[in-house]
Amino acid sequence: MLDNLALGFATATTVSNLLYCFLGTFLGTFIGVLPGLGPLAAVAMLLPVSFYLPPETALVMLAGVYYGAEYGGSIASILLNIPGTPSSSITCLDGYPMAREGRAGVALLVTALASFFGGVFGILVIAALAPLLADFALLLEPADYFAVMLLGLVAASVVSSSGTLRGVMMVTLGVLLGTIGVDVNSGATRFTGGVQDLRDGINLVVVAMGLFGVSEAMFSARGASASYATEKVSWQRFLPMRGEWLRCLGPALRGSLIGSFFGTLPGTGQTVASSIGYAVEKRVSPNRANFGKGAIEGVVVPESANNAAAQTAFIPTLTLGIPGSTTMALMIGALMIHGVTPGPRLISDHPALFWGLIVSFLFGNLFLLVLNIPLIGIWVRLLRIPHYFLYPTIVVLISIGVYSLDHSLFDVWAMLGFGLLGYGLRLYRYEPAPLLIGFILGPMMEEYLRRAMLLSRGDPMIFLQRPGSAVMIAISVLLLVLTALPGLKRLVKSIG
């Protein structure tokens, strides 16, 4: 292990690799902050640049872009309630209320520190357990993946600030929206209404930007002209209170553990890690009553889980050749263009590339910390812009970002439609975050369900015969029962 890390340090600390690592994290953060863009867009924009670099340098830069954009999405989530990434929608639940209370600087500082903690934790997990975790991931079958995603959907319902029943309704609606398009198995079109633009389904960015970005602009522009920022932007106002420092340690560790585990599972990643981490913390935290109202733990957990999962997501990508997300698929494409085939032999055939990349994660996270803590004051000052100037500008930027995906005006109109839907949901106190999580996990869940049923020849007992899937399903049922129990008790008392 020490020899491998020494090789990694020798590779990562070259001038060119450090320079491109810094450049990647800076550009990734900058693109991630912009509404309508995220890590996929950031990596796609800079992918052509990597073709002219050595394989190690190219991957170091693209990895920096990736987790830099993940962090940038959290900034937009806290300040504007616009998640730059799907996993950042969990950060909105408590980060945005903190900003409205005049504690945006505290939320951003905690986000930077929790992201750094989770990222370093994930790096240590990769360095120590990459071969073992890769072997463990190979043991999982479609039934296990289905059960993991079911747990993610249940967790998204449970953490909804509008209540479990409404959370279940939103998750179900998200799953239904995810089925729109061509069925990959039969080739039949589903729920398109004859609209050709819906044959490929609805783009995730369209849904996320409409539900959060446009609806937030509409909701906040109803006569509000004042900002939520404090009058003075000083370093003292960025520091959490003395008791909050200790309250952050446990959530950061639990979030990092959960994120490291789910990051190694192909097809789950940051969104599942963040939602499950938030659900677990909401159950075990003594401050659970304040979750959804600006609890600092509600920012620490999803951010540490998100960044730990972002690091460990490279384990299945590099050691198995299985991308856990579209962004990871771009990483695989970049590797193959350079003649490097990801898979079980990558560590032995290209040790300098693998361990150099792992060590570069440490420098990248340090660069993020050094870059963003001094910039907190600049980010907070965004809130001083009057809303009647800020939010129309955001809508224009979102529209440009959505149009740039496929150069489709239909996507822009669909984004505006989801904005109206999100506005209506907020008026009637429905939380849109579970809808987005259901939209993301629903199609993957359906795919693994079909695979499991094909392998078992239609026997549904396969989900209870596999120990892993049985445990996950039992936890899902237990979460629902524990959440519904207080309501059932009140119902019994009212009837009695």
N, C-alpha and C positions, 0 to 999 in steps of 0.2 A: 504493500500500500504506500509506504514512504517513497519507494522508488517511482511508483506511478505518479504520485503528487509532485515529486521533484521534476519528472519529465514534463508534467503539466505546467509547472511554474516556468520552466525554461522556455516552453512554447508560448505561454500567455504573456510573458513579460518582455517580449521583443517590442521595439518601438512601434513598428507598424501595427501589431495586434492591439497594443494598448491604445493607440491613436484611433483605430477603427472601432474598438470597443466603446471608447468615449463618444465618438461620432454617432454610433448606432443608438446608444442610450439617449443622447441629446435629441436626435431627430425623432426617435420613437416617442419620447415624452411630448415633444412639440406637436407631432401629428395626433397623438392620443388625446391631447387637450381639446383639439378642434372638434366641435359637434359634427356628428355624421361620419367620422372616420374612426378607425380602431387599428388593432395590431395586424389584421389581415390586409387592410389597405396600406398600412405603413410598410409591411414586408413586401407586398406586391410592387409598391412604388420603387423600392430600393433593390429589388431582386436583380434587375439588369446590371446594376453597378457591380454586384458580386461576381459576375461572369469574368471580370478582368482581374480578379484577385486570386491569390493562392487559396486552396481549399480551407485551410485553418483560419485564415484571415476573413474569408467570406462568411464562414459559419459564425465566427465570433461577432462580426458586425451585425448579421441578420438576427442572431440571438439577442444582442443588445437592443435592436429595434423592437423585437418582440416583447420583452419584458419592460422596456421603456414605455411602449404604447399601453401596456396593461396598467402601469402606474398612472400614466396620463389620463386614462379613462376614469380613474378614481377621482382625479381633481375635478373633472366636469361633473361627476356624480355628486360630490359634496357641495360645490358652489352653485350649480344650476339644476340639479336633479335630472341630469341627462347622462345616463350611463354610456361611457365610451365603449364598454364591452358588456356582454350579457352578465358576466359575473359581477360587474360593478353595480348592477341593479340592486344587489343585496346591501351594498354600502350606502345606497340612497336612503335606505330605511331609517338610519340613524344619523348619517353624515349630513344630509340636507337639513333635518331639524336642528342640528347643532349650528349650522351656518345661519339659520333663521334666528337663532338665539344670540347671534353675535359672536359665536365661538368657531368661526370658520378656520381661523389660524390654528386653534387647538386641534381641530379635526384633521387638518392637513399635516401638522407635525406628527400626530399619532399615526396617520396613514403612512408617512415616510418611514417612521421607526418600525411599525408593525410589518410593513413590506420588506424592510431590510432584515428583520428578525426571521420572517417566514422564508425569505429567499436564502439566507445563510443556512437555515435549518434544512431546507430542501437540498442545498449543495452538499451538506454533510451526509444526508441520506443517500444521494447519488454516489458519492465517493466510497461510502462504506458498503452499500447494499445493492448497487446496480446489477451485478450478475445474479444475486439471489432473488431480487424483486422481479427481474426479467423472467427467471424460471417460474416464479409464483404466478405471474400474469399468464404464462402459457398453460397453467392448470385450469384456468377459468374457462367455462363454457358459456354458450349463449344464454342458458337459463340463469346463470349467475349475473351476467350483465343486465339482463332484464330486471332481476330483483334489485340490483343496485340502482337502476334508474327509477324503478317504482319507489324506492326509498327516497330518492331525490325529489320526486313529485309530491310525495306525502310530506316531506320536510318543507317544501315550498308552500304547501297548504297550511301547515301548522304555524309557520312563522309569519303568515299574513297578518298585518295589523288590523285588518277589517274583520277578523274572525275566521275560524276554521271552515265553517260552512261556505262562506263567501270565497275563501281561499280555494276550496275544492272546486267550486263553480268556475273560478278563473282558470285554474289548472286545466280543467276539462275543456273549456273553451279554447285554450291554447293548444291542447292536443288535437282538437278538431281542426283548427286552422292549419296545423302542421300536416294534415292529410291532404290538403289541396294540392292538386297536380297529378302527374302521371304515376301510377302504381308501378314500382320498380320490378315487381314480380310478374304481374299480368299484362302490363303495358296499357291498361285502361285508364282513362282520365277520370278524376274524382273531384266533384264539387267545384268545377271550373265555370259552370254556367255558360259554356260555349265560348268563353273569353280565351283567346289563344295566348295572351300574355301570362295566363295563370297555369299553363301546361307545366312549367318548371317549378311551380309553387311560388310562394311569397318569400322574397328575400328577407333574411333575418334583420338586416340593417334597416329595411323599410319599416318593419314592425317595431323595432326598438326605438328608432328615432321618432316615429309617430306617437307611440304610447307615452314616451317620456319627454322627448324634446318639444314637439309641437303642442302637446296637451299642457305641459308646464308653462310654455309661453302664453297660451290662451288663458290658463288659470290665473297666472300672475299678472296679466295685463288688464285685469278687470278693474281699472282705476288706480292700481298701485303705481306710485311714482317714486316712492322712497326706496332706499336700498336696505338690505339687512346687515350691511357692514357696520362695524363700529367706527366712531369718529377718528380714533387714533389707531395706527397700525404700528405697534411697538413689540419688541421681542418678548417682553413680559406677558403680553396678552396671548402669546402663542403657547405658553407653557400650561400644561394641565395642573390642576390643583394637587396638593401634596398627596391626598388620599387616592387620587386617580392613578398615580404612577403604580402603586401596588396592585390596584384592581386590574391593571392591564397585563400583568405578568402571566397569570393563569390563562386568560383567554388567548394570549399570543401563543402560548405553548400548545394548548388544545387545538387551536386553529392550524398551527403548523403540522401537528401530528395528523390531523384529518386531511389536510391538503396534500401532505406527502404520500399518504396512502392512496387517495383517489387520483392523484396525478399519474401514478404508475399504471392505472387501468385505462387501456385504450377506449376512447369513446365517452369517457366521463369528464375528467378535467376540472377546470376552475369553477364552472357554474355549479356543478354538483357539490364540489368541495366547499364552496362558499355557503350554499344554501343549507347543507347538512351541518356545517360548522356553526352557523348562526342558530339553527334549530336546537342543536345540542347545548349551546351556551345559554340560550333562552330558558332551557329547562334547569340547568345547574347553577346559574348565576343568582346570587342573593339580590341582585339589582334588576331582576327580570321584569318588574313592574314598569320600569322606565324604557324597556326596549321598544323601539318605534317612535320614541319621543325625544331622542337625543342622547341615548346611553353611549358612553365612550366605549364600552365593551362591544357594542354593536358595530363599531367601526374597526376595532382591533381584530376581531375574529375573522370576518370575511377577507380583510386585507392580508392577514398572515396566511390564511388558508389559500387564498388566491395565488399569492406569490410562491408559496411552497409547491403548490400544484403546477404552477408555470415552470418551475425548475425541473421537478420530477417527471413532467410530461415528456421530457427528452429521453427518458429511459425506454419506453416502448418504441419511440420514434427511431432511436439510434440502434438499440440492441435487437429489436424485433422487426423493424421496418414497417411498423403499423402506426400510421398517423392518428393521433387522438383528436385532431381538429383539422380544418382546412389550412390554418396557418402552419401546422406541423407538416402537412402535405407539401406546402411550398418549400419547407426546409429539406424534405426528402428530395424534391425536385432539384434544389440547388446542389445537394450532395451528388446526385446522379449525373448532373451536368459536368461536375468536376471528376467524374469517373470513380466515385466512392459509392459503393453499394451498402446501404444500411442493413444490418442484420446481426445475427449472433456472432459473426466473425469480425465485426467492425473493430471491437476492442483489441483483438489480437493482431489484426492486419494493419490497423491505423491507430496505434496507441497514442502517438503524439497529437493527432487530431482530437481523439476522444478526451484525453486527460487535459489537453490544452483548453478545450472548450469548457470543461468542468471548472477549471481554475479561473477562466475568464469570467464565469458567472459571479465569482467573488468580487473581482474588480468592477464588473458592471454594476453590481448592487452598491458598492462603495461610491461609484460615480453618481448613481441616482441619488444617494443620500447627500453627497456633497453639492450636487447641482440644485436639488429641490428645496432643501431647508433654507438657503438664502433667498430663494424665489417665492417663499410663502407670502411675503408681503405684497409682491406683485400680483399673485393669484387672488389674494383677498381684495385688493383694490378693484378687481373686476366687478365686485359687488357694489361699488360706489356709483357705477353707471346707472342712471335712472332706467327703470324697467321699460319705459315707453321707447327708449333708444336700444336697450340691450336685447330685448326679446325679438323684435322684428329682425334685427341683425342675425340673431341665432337661427331664426326660421329660414332666412336666406342662405346662411352657411349650411344648414342641414339639407336644404333642397339641392344645393350645388353638390354636396357630398353624396346624396342618394342618386342624383342624376349621373354622377361620374362612375357609378358602379357598372351599369350596362347601357348608359346613354339612352335611357327609356323614360319618356314622360309619364308612362303608365305608373312607373314606380313612384314618381313624385306625387301623382294624384292619390295613389294607394297610401302613401305616407301621410298625406293630409287627411285621408279617411280614417286612418288609425289614430291620428291626432284628435279628431272629433270623437272617436270611440273612447279614447283615454280620458278626454275631458268629461264625457258623460259618466264614465265609471267613477271618476273622482268626485263628481257632484253627488253621486249616490253612495259614496264611501266604499267603493270597491277598489282594492289594491291591485294595480296592473302588473306588479312584478311577478306574481305566480303565473299569470297568463303568458308572459314572456318565457319563463322557465319551462312551462308545459309545451310551448311552441318549439323550443329547442330540443327537449328530451323526447317528445312524443314520437317523431319519425324514427329516431334511433331505437326507442323502446319497441316500436312495432316491428322493426327489422329483426331485433334479437328474439322477439316473441315468435316470429315466423320460423326463424332458424331453429329455435328450441323445439317447436312443434314438429318440424320436418325430421329432426334427428330422433325424436321420440315416437315418430309415426302417429302423431295426433294425441298422445297420452298426456293430459295436463298434469298428472302426478309427478312429472319430471321436475317441476319446480319445488316439490316437497322432498323428493328423493335426493337431490343435490344438497349437501350440508350448507354450502355457502348461500345458495338462493333461499333455502328454508329459513336460515337465520335472518337474512335481510327482510324477507316477507313478514316474519314474526315481529321484527322491530317496527316495520311499517304499521302493522295492525296495532301494536302496543302504543305507538305514538298517537294514532287516531283515537284509541280508546281513552288514553290518559287525557287527551285534549277535550274529548266529548263528555268526560265524566262529570265535571262541574255543572255543565248545562243539564245533564240528565238528573242530577241531584236537585237542581232548582225546579225542574219540571215535576219531579215526584212530589216535592214539597208543595208546589202550587196546586197539584191535583188533590193532595191530602188535605 
